[in-house]
């Protein structure tokens, strides 16, 4: 009799637990992910909408008569386009990209377009991966994205070295959207480790902006390269939040909402510390910028706010059950909202009428704050027992007395001495020479 009475009680407990989970998940909004982060300044966020427009230039057949030109905003100057590669030019081994010499902002930009749903080659890049397949610099990365980045660098190494040496005061920026964001992040990592291939370019001149980023690297790498790589996420975007392998996501496009809901349920049952200790789990790379423009239980869009941080735990781990989860991934919409947010930040700073001298001091203070926040994130990663959280370079030693010059010297020496996948090893593993002496893609690639 007691057993019979216990069955309904057990069912009630399960029902209450499921109802609590559903209520908690439905109440979770994108604003919760970044509510403790600081606000971004105009100087650090200024490149984002501009780089979005450079990425959109990959979609244009004629840059003199662009289809995606936005009134009142600067467009890509066709005379400053150094190279523009299509699928035919890349032999479908990498997404289309362009190299743009931005004289107005003293910037050398490599902009990579996002996923093309009609191109099988893009799916081939996404499907070329499995958890733990590719190790890189003490962590794990997406194998297909690394191979695509290796192909781009092998093809454009000479022209990039020439531009970097000719324009010594220009920054070298890698930017990409969606699939291209992963390629751009891999490009930045490989270039940082092989700076001698680009004329010993300084680390501080290299940066990356991953727009609507794919989760493409393990947590230790995501935090370690936060001084180089920046990720931009619009509100509810699903891609940076789901740890589902990219190949599974895009094989399930016909029922993506179902996949996201199932993944949401699965991740809820995994403790946070277990996720952090998994060395193969992939994350959105670098420093995160979150554009928040909607509030729970309210209709319409509000003036966007940009928050930024280098989080370790709580790094976009929860999928937002929202009807905007896929629309917030669109590059055109991200460009529009990023420009709105930047205009508001500029207006606020102009209203305060900050003098030029104080503005320069503020920039120096901001750079120092970012360095301190980066070091704090590395310390936090060690505290949480993130695998390989200690960087094998000077970054991660937390030596407050070490100058930047000493950091660069020690980093260069340790990079040469430690075992890692170098530029030449990367190219050799990805490509081989055919009978005519040309570089072709290997039919099978061994694990890192």
N, C-alpha and C positions, 0 to 999 in steps of 0.2 A: 504493500500500500504506500509506503514511504517512497519507494522507487517511482511509482506512478505519479505521485505528487511532485517529485523532484524534476520530472521531465518538463512540464510547463514552466517551472521556475527557471530552468536552464535556458529554455527558449526565450523567456523574457529578458534574461541577462544578455543573451546574444543580440536580441533586437535593440535593447537599449544601447549596447556598445556600437552597433552599426549606425543607429540614429545619431549618436554622439559624434562618430567619425564623419558622417555625411554633413551634419550641421557645422562641424569645425571646418571641413573642406570647403563648403559653400560660402562660409564667412571669410575664408582666407582671400585677401585681395593682394594685388601686386604691390600696393603701398607698404604692406607689412614687411616685405623683403628688405626694404631700404629705409625704414622709418628712423633708424638710429644713425644713418650716414650723414656726413656733412654735405653742404651745398657746393656745387661746382662754380668756379669763377668763369668770367667771360674769356679770359686769356687761355685757359686750358681747354675749354669746350669749343672755342672758335673754329678749329679745323673741321669739326664733324659735319655740318651741313655742306661745306665746300667739298669735302672728300666724297660725300654722297653723290654730288653732281659729277665728279670725276668718274665714279663708278658707273653712273648712268650713261656716260659717254660711250661705254662699251656696247650699249644697246643701239647706238646710232650707226646708220649706214653712211650718212653724209654729215660730218661735223659742221659744215658751213650752213646747213639747214636742219638743225636738230629738231626732233619731234618732242623731246622732253624738256625743252628750254622753258624756264620759269620766268615770267615777267618781273622786272625789277631786281633780278639777281644776276650776279656775274656768271657767264657761261664759259665753257671750255674754249680756249683760244686755239684754233686748229694749227696755227704756226708754232705753238709750243709743244705739240704732240711729237715726241721723238720717235716712238714706235707704237703701232696699234695692231695687235695680233688677233686673228679670228680663229675659229675652230679648225679651219683648213691650215692655217699657219702653225698652230700648235700640234697638228697631227692628232688632235683629240686626246692628247695626254694631259692637258691642263685646260681650265676654263679660259675664255678670251680675256685679255688684259691690255692695258696701255701704259706706256712710260711717258709721264708728263713733266715738263720742266716749267714749274710755276715761278716765274721771276717776281711776281708781285709779292709773294710770301716766302721767297727764298727757300724753295722746297723742290726736291726731286721725288716724284710720286710714282709708285707702281700700284695701279688700281685694278683689281680683279673682280670680274662680274660674278653674279650669283648663279644658282642652279637654273638650268634650262630644262624644263620638264619634257621637252621634245628631243633632247639629245641623249642617246644611249651612253656616250662617252662620259657624261657627268655622273650617270648612275654607276659606271664602271669605277670611277674614282671613289664613290661612296661605299660600294660593295667590297672594295679591296681592303678589308680590315677584319680583325677579330680581337677580342680583349687579350692583351698581353702579347700581341703579334710583333709590335715594333717598340724597341727600347731606344731612348734617345736622351743623352745627357743626364743619366741617372733617373729617368722617369719613363713614362709611356706616352706615346702619341698615336694619332690615327695614321695608319700605314699609307692609305691611298692619298691623303692630303700631303704627307711628307714627300711621297714620290712625285706628285704634281709640282710641289715647290722646288724639288731638286731639278726637275726638268726646266722650269722657268729660269732658275739661277744659272744652270749650265748654258742656256741659250743666251742670256742677257748679261752675263758676268762682265764681258769686255766693255759694253756700252755703259753699264752702271759704274764701273771703275773709272772710265773716262770722265763721266759726268761728276762723280764725287771729287776727283782730283782737280778738274777744271773749276768747279764751283765749291771752293773749300769752306765757304761760310753757309752753304745750304744744308738743310736737314735731308735725310733719306727716309721717306715715309712709305710704308706698305699699308695698303687699305683694301678691304674686300667686304663683300656682303654675302651672308649665308654660307654657301659652299666656298665662295671666294674668301670669306673671313678666315676659314681654317687654313687655306693656302697662304694667305697673307701672314698669319701668325707663324706658320712653319717657316716662311721666308725670313721673317725677322729673327727667329731662333737660330737658323743655320748661318745667317750673315753675322750675327753677334759672335758665334763660335769660330767663324772663319773670316775675321775682319781683314786679314792680310790679303785675301783674294780681291778685296775692293780698295786696295791702297792704304791699308791700316786705318780705315775710317774709325773715328772715336765712337765709343759706345753711346755717349750722350747725343750724338748726331743721328742715331737710329731710333725710329719709333714705328709703332704699328697701331692702326685703328681697325678693330674688327667690328663691323656693323651687323647687328643681329647675329651674334657669334654662334658657331657650332661648338659643342663640347668636344674638344680635340686634343687635350693634354691632361696628364695626371695633376693632382692638386699641388704637389711639390713644385712642378714646373710652372703651373699657373701663378703661384705666388712668387716664385723666384724671378720671373720675368715681368713682374708688375711695374718695374721702372721703365720698361720698353713698350710693352703691349697694353693697349687700352681697349676695352669692350664696351659697346654702346647697345643698350637694351631699351626698347620702347614698351612701356607698361606691361602688358600681359603676354608678350612674345613667348611662344611655346618652346622654341628650339634651344635657348640657353638653359631651360629649366628641366628638360627631360633627359635623364641619363640613358634612355633607350639608344642603343647603337644607331648611327645614322642610316645604316643599311636597312635596319628594321623599320625605321620611320618611313623612308621613301618607298619601301616595298608595300607599305600599308596605307598609301595615300588615299586609296578608295574608301578607307574607313579610319581615317586619322583620329577623329574624336573618340571612337571606341578604344583605339590603342592608347590614347592619352589618359583616358579614364582608368583603364586597367593598370597602366603603369603608375598612375597616381595612387591606386589602392595598394599596389605592391610596395612602393617606396615608403608609404605610411607605416608599414609593418616592419621596416628595417630601422633599427636604432641608429641615431646620428653618429655615435662613436664607431659603429661598424662600418658605416660609409666612409668615414674619414681614414680609417686604417686600411681600406682596400687600395692597394697601390695601382691597380689597373683601372679604377673608376676615373672617367674623364670629366673635365670641367670646362666651363667657359674661361678663356685665358685672361691673365693680367688684371689690371685695375678695372673696376666696373663703373660705368656711368649709367644711371637708371633715370629715364625720362618718365615722370609720373604725371598723368593728365586726367585721370578719372578717379572717382571716389566711390566706395561701396554704397549701394542703395540710393544712388543719385544718377540722374539721367544727364547725358551730354558730356562734353569735354570742358575741362577747366583750364585756366592758364597753366601751362606745363612747368614743372619744377624738375631740375636736374640734380640728383644726389650722387655722390661718389664715395668710394671706399675701396680698400683692399681686404675684403673679408676672407676668412678661412672657413669657419663653420657658418652655416646658414648662407651658403653661397648659391642662391637661386636653386635650392634643393626641392622646392614644392611647386608642382604644376598649378597654375591658376585656372580653375574651371570657369572659363569666360568665352562668350561668343566672339570676342576680339582676339583670341589667342593666336589665330592664323593671320588675320588682317594686320595686326601690329608687326608682322614680320616683313611687310612689303617695303622695299627700299624707297619708293616714292613717298609713302606716308611717313617714314622715318625722317626723310629729308625735310618734309614740310614741318613736322612737329619740332625737330631739332632747330630749325631756323626760327620758329616762333619762340622757343625757349631762349635761344641766344639773343634775340631782339629784346626780350623782357629783361634779361640779365644786363645787357648793355644800357637799357633805359634806366634801370635801377642804379647802376654805377654812375651814369651821367647825372642823375638827379642828385646824387651825393656830392658831385663836383670835386672829385678827388684830384689834387694837384699831381703834376707829372712826376715829381720827385717821390711823393708818397706812393704813387702807382708802381714805380720801379721797386721801391722797398717792399711793397706788397707782393710783387712777383717773386722777389728773392725769398720772402718769408714763405710763400706758397710752395716754392720748390723745396725748401727745407722741411716744411710740414709733410710733403709727399715722401721725402726720404725717410723721415722718422716713422711715418705710417707704414712704409714698406718694411723697415726693420722690425717694427712691432708685429707685423703680420708674420714675418719669418719666425719670430720668437713664439708667437701664438701657435704656429704650425708645429714647432718642436714640443711645446707644452701639451698639445693634443695628440702627440705620438704619430703624426703624419709620416708615412714612410719616406726616407731620404729627404727630410725637410731641411737638413743642413746642406747648404750649397757647398760644392767642392771648391768654389772660387772664394775670393775675398768677401763676396756677398754672402751673408749668413753667419759670419764669424762674430758679428756684433762688436767689433773693436771700435769704440767711439773715437779713439785717438788717431785712427788711420785716416790720412788725407785722401782726397779723390785721386791724386796722382799715384800714390802708393797703391790704391785699390786697383788702378788700371795696370800697373806694373806686375803686381802679384797675380792679378787675374790672368794676364797674358802668359806668365811663366807656368802657372798651375794648369792653364788650358793646354799648353804644349806637353806637359808632363803626364797629366791624368789620361786614363783610357777612356776614349769616347769615340763617337762616330764623326770623323772629320769630313771635310768637303769631298776630298778625293774618294774616301771610302764610301760615302753616300752615293756619289755618281757611279762608282764601280759596282755597287750592289744593285742599283736601279737599271743601269744600262750596260750594254756590251757592244763590241764592234762586230759588224757583219763582214762578209768577204771583201766588200769594196772599201772597208775602212770607216764606214759611217756608224754613228752611235744609234743603236736601236734599243727598244725596251726589252728587258729580259722576259722570257716566258714564265719563269718562276723565280721568285725572290726568297732568299733564306731569311729566317727570322733574325731580328736584331738581338 
